[in-house]
């Protein structure tokens, strides 16, 4: 018997080391690129990341929402 393991979890980050570092060094324009890597990085581990806002984009928090990526039926 195979169990379907699914999960969903969310966390709101109210501070970001990358944002603080970039602000100290006057390099905030790089932040969207750094944030953009998150989706790909989690996907390589079979995890879907959804986010509707980021601190780098001016929001009060980053809203990380995680769930398991669907298995590829071709594999």
RAJOPE-V595637 format. One record per residue. N is the residue number from 1. D_CENTER is the distance of its C-alpha to the mean C-alpha in whole Angstrom. Layout:
n: <N;N>
d_center: <D_CENTER;D_CENTER>
This chain:
n: <1;2;3;4;5;6;7;8;9;10;11;12;13;14;15;16;17;18;19;20;21;22;23;24;25;26;27;28;29;30;31;32;33;34;35;36;37;38;39;40;41;42;43;44;45;46;47;48;49;50;51;52;53;54;55;56;57;58;59;60;61;62;63;64;65;66;67;68;69;70;71;72;73;74;75>
d_center: <33;29;26;23;21;18;16;13;12;10;10;11;10;14;14;12;14;13;14;17;18;18;20;23;23;23;20;18;18;16;13;12;12;10;7;8;8;4;5;9;8;7;10;12;12;13;10;8;5;6;6;10;10;9;12;12;13;16;14;16;12;8;8;5;7;8;11;13;14;17;20;21;25;26;25>
